[in-house]
Amino acid sequence: MTDPLDHWARLAGSAVLLDGFHALKHALRFGAEVPVAVTADRAATLALAAELAPDVREALAALLTEVPAQTYASLVPRPHPTAVAALAVRPSRAANLRELARVPRTAPVVVLDEPRNLGNAGAVIRLAAGFGATGVITTGTLDPWHPTVVRGGAGLHFATAVERLTLPELPEGPLYALDPEGEDIRGLKLPDDAILAFGSERTGLSAGLRARADHLLRLPMRPQVSSYNLATSVAMTLYHWSAL
Ligand SMILES: C[S@@+](CC[C@H](N)C(=O)[O-])C[C@H]1O[C@@H](n2cnc3c(N)ncnc32)[C@H](O)[C@@H]1O
């Protein structure tokens, strides 16, 4: 049998770090390939699974290796309170691109136009997974598979298609860009094949994205408030899509 720490060392450069029990639980639920998982307390982790996620308890029991707490801590940037970590195989870009391009689309694609904040990107991926969105595309320099984004996404990168693309590579579909100067979203039904685009935290929508947009939409906001947080805006828009 392969030593789990050797296995970890071999995969660490290319695999996706699942940091904490919930990230591992979600990844398993949504079909991630997880070659190696460690815990500093196997009994406690399996008890947590029995309580919170009995559907993955058996898979965890087969996968988890107990390691000393110090060894666990040496494998992660910041120890998680659940003292669980795993490595997952990143889904292929080709498969994600196929998923994003598939028509007819039954749920929107979310585009983050040049986002800056890794935590926001993770929160948006978690939202997209929760609402069953087709995927999340980022433009610009932020890597949506950065470990901090994966941590913020609670392992839900495996529940939706996550890729970085350029504007000309965006999938087909009516492009609705969210902007405080747009038309009130409340009068509008968002179609299932919508591309929902959101601007960066600092500068909003880029000129290129604005030029491509079919509609500019605003979320209701009282005068004198300049804008909402990016992830909060995505939450309201996906909720609006789901509710009508
Ligand atoms: C923090 S805001 C960007 C603020 C930026 N200073 C600006 O000039 O737009 C990030 C993104 O959230 C979305 N957003 C925030 N508040 C919004 C609102 N009231 N209506 C529509 N979109 C909004 C937009 O897509 C915006 O680009």
The ligand as an SDF file (V2000), in Angstrom:
LIG
                    3D

 27 29  0  0  0  0  0  0  0  0999 V2000
  -18.4770   46.4760   -5.0060 C   0  0  0  0  0  0  0  0  0  0  0  0
  -19.3080   46.6120   -6.5080 S   0  0  0  0  0  0  0  0  0  0  0  0
  -18.2850   47.6800   -7.4630 C   0  0  0  0  0  0  0  0  0  0  0  0
  -18.3080   49.0680   -7.0190 C   0  0  0  0  0  0  0  0  0  0  0  0
  -17.5580   49.9550   -7.9670 C   0  0  0  0  0  0  0  0  0  0  0  0
  -16.9530   51.0380   -7.2250 N   0  0  0  0  0  0  0  0  0  0  0  0
  -18.4180   50.5040   -9.1030 C   0  0  0  0  0  0  0  0  0  0  0  0
  -18.1140   51.5940   -9.5200 O   0  0  0  0  0  0  0  0  0  0  0  0
  -19.3220   49.8400   -9.6140 O   0  0  0  0  0  0  0  0  0  0  0  0
  -18.9980   45.0950   -7.3200 C   0  0  0  0  0  0  0  0  0  0  0  0
  -20.0480   44.6850   -8.3170 C   0  0  0  0  0  0  0  0  0  0  0  0
  -21.2470   44.3200   -7.6230 O   0  0  0  0  0  0  0  0  0  0  0  0
  -22.3730   44.5860   -8.4310 C   0  0  0  0  0  0  0  0  0  0  0  0
  -23.2360   45.5600   -7.7280 N   0  0  0  0  0  0  0  0  0  0  0  0
  -23.0240   46.1320   -6.5280 C   0  0  0  0  0  0  0  0  0  0  0  0
  -24.0770   46.8910   -6.1750 N   0  0  0  0  0  0  0  0  0  0  0  0
  -24.9710   46.8100   -7.1860 C   0  0  0  0  0  0  0  0  0  0  0  0
  -26.2600   47.3580   -7.4310 C   0  0  0  0  0  0  0  0  0  0  0  0
  -26.8800   48.1550   -6.5740 N   0  0  0  0  0  0  0  0  0  0  0  0
  -26.8820   47.0450   -8.5840 N   0  0  0  0  0  0  0  0  0  0  0  0
  -26.3050   46.2130   -9.4810 C   0  0  0  0  0  0  0  0  0  0  0  0
  -25.0910   45.6650   -9.2970 N   0  0  0  0  0  0  0  0  0  0  0  0
  -24.4310   45.9500   -8.1710 C   0  0  0  0  0  0  0  0  0  0  0  0
  -21.8580   45.1860   -9.7310 C   0  0  0  0  0  0  0  0  0  0  0  0
  -21.7200   44.1660  -10.6960 O   0  0  0  0  0  0  0  0  0  0  0  0
  -20.5250   45.7500   -9.2960 C   0  0  0  0  0  0  0  0  0  0  0  0
  -19.6610   45.9260  -10.3890 O   0  0  0  0  0  0  0  0  0  0  0  0
  1  2  1  0
  2  3  1  0
  2 10  1  0
  3  4  1  0
  4  5  1  0
  5  6  1  0
  5  7  1  0
  7  8  2  0
  7  9  1  0
 10 11  1  0
 11 12  1  0
 11 26  1  0
 12 13  1  0
 13 14  1  0
 13 24  1  0
 14 15  1  0
 14 23  1  0
 15 16  2  0
 16 17  1  0
 17 18  1  0
 17 23  2  0
 18 19  1  0
 18 20  2  0
 20 21  1  0
 21 22  2  0
 22 23  1  0
 24 25  1  0
 24 26  1  0
 26 27  1  0
M  CHG  2   2   1   9  -1
M  END
$$$$
